[in-house]
């Protein structure tokens, strides 16, 4: 993990179920003043999942829709990148990304990252993080896991990624699905060196 709190994050989302976790992750980084820039990528499959799970309508004001804001109140910190744009800033190791999170990370995206298949921006940006030895967190989501999934998780971890399964905690007795997703987002941010002040902490 970086020696300083990451200021420039790449956040990607794919076609796995769990768009609510992405929503709360984006809300948290948007509030966190330590984070200055976020480059956000959504795959085509992610757009379909978000439409079904978050009620999104089309791609217009996508970030504002995810955050639950009107077009006039969309964040200036989070910049939408096209997954087809392999010439984007984050496709180059010279661009100073501090860390990348894929949330949720589908098994297909995991497979492409683990095996160096970088035809789209999500996988290319992840590949850049691995080759530059920058933090890459993959919030994988699938059940049950077959041997291909498990091997790919091993390959990704062996290459330097952190496999952070999308498994929420229950010991803090969440009162809602939003609380559940928010706490998971906080755990990922803490792992990156961005602890959140209202995160639950186990006291024993």
N, C-alpha and C positions, 0 to 999 in steps of 0.2 A: 504494500500500500504506500501511497505517497508520503513524504515527510511532512507535508503541509496539507491542509484541507483542500481537496480538489476545487478549482475555480471554473474549469472548463470541462463539462461532461458531455458525453455522447450517450443518448438513450434511444434504444430501439425496441420496437414491439412487433410480435409476429402472430401467426395464426392460432396459437394455443389459447385455450379458454383461460380467463383470469384478467380481463380488461380492467376490473375494479382495482386491482393491485397497481396497474400502470397509472390509473387516475390519481391514486393517493401518492404514488411516487412523484409524479409530476407536480402535484400540489405542494408537496414538501420541498422540492428543490426550487420551485418558484418562490416560496416564502423565504428560503434560506439565503440571507444576504451574502454568505461566503461564496455562494455559487454565482458567477458572473455571466456565464454563457452556457446554454444547453443546445446542442444540435440533436434534433429529434427525427427519427426515421420510422415510418410504419410500412410494413409490407402490405401487398394487396389483400392477402388473407387476413391480416390484422384488421384492416378496414372493415371487412365483413363481420368479423367477430365483435368489434367495437360497436357496429351498427346494431347487432343483436343483443349485446349485453349492456351497452350504455345508452342505447336509443339514439345513436348518432344518425344524422340525415345528410348524406352526401359528404363531400370533401371540403366544402366551403367553411372557412373559419374552424378548421379541424381541431386545432389546439384549444381554442376557446370553447368548443363543444365538449371536449374531453374534460376540461376544467370546470365546466358548468357556468361559463360566462358568455355574455352577449358579445357580438362582434366588436363593439366599442370598448370592451374591457379586456381584450385579449392581451396576454403577456408580451412584453418586448424582449424578455430574456430568452425565451424558447423559440428556436428557429427551425422551421420545418424543412427537411431535406427529402428529395425524391429518391426512392430506393433504386430507381433506374439510373441515377446520375452518378456513375462511377468516377466522374471528374470533380466531385464535390470536395470541399476543403478537407473533410475528415477521411478522404481516401488516400491522403498522403501522410507519410511519417513526419514530414516537416511541419505539419499543422500541430499546434501544442495542445492536443487533447490530454487531460490528466487521467481520465478513466472512462470506461464504457460499461453500461449495464443493458442487458437484453431481458426485458420483462413484459410479458412472459416469453420464454424461449421455447419454441416448438422443437420437436425431435428432428424435423427436417432441417431447420436452421442450425441446430446443434451438429447434425451430421455434416453439413457443408463447412461449418467453422472448423470442426475437428479434423476434417480431411483436406483443408486448404482450398476448397472450391469457392471462389470469390467472384461470382458473376454479377452480383447485386451489391449495392452499397452497404447493406447491413453486414454481410459476410466480409466485404473488403475492409470496412472500418474495424471489425473485430480482428481480422488478420493483421492489420497495422498495429493494433494494441499488442498482439502477441509478439510480433517481430521487434517492436520497440520496447518490449518488456514493461508495458503499462498495464495497470489493473483492468481485467476483463471479467465481469460478473455475469454468469448465465443463470437466470432464474428459470430453470427447466420445469416443465409441467407435462406429465403423462402418467398414466397408470392403467394396467400394470406395465412394468418395464420389460422389454425383451432383451436378449443378449446383445443385439445391435445397439440399442440405446445405451446399455451399460458400457459397452466397449467404447462408444463415442464419448461418453462422459469421461471415461478414463483418458482417452486420447486428448481431449480438450484440457483436462486438468494437468496432464503430463506436459502439455505445451505451455502451461502457465496460467490458464484460466481458473477462476474460482467457480465451482459448480454449487449453486445456491438454490436448491430445490424450492419450488413455490409451495412450502408447507407452513401454514400459519400456526401461531401459538394459541393455546386455549387456557393456560394457567392464570392469565390475568382476567379471565372471565369477561370476554368482550360482550358488550351490550348490543352490538349490531354487526352486520357484515362490513360496514364502513370502518368500524373500530378494528376489526380483524385485519382488514387490508392495510389500514394506516399503520398499525403496529409492525406488520411485515415490512412495509416500506422503510420504517424507521430502523429496523434491524439491518437492512441492506445499506442504508446511509451510514450507520454507525460503523459497519465493516469497512466502508470507504474512507473513514476519518471525518465523517460529518454527523456526529451524535446530535440527536434532537432533544431539546429541553423538556418536552412533555412525553417522552418515551417512557414506557413502563420498565422499571428495573426490579428484578427479583431481589428480595431482601432476606430470604431464607426463613 
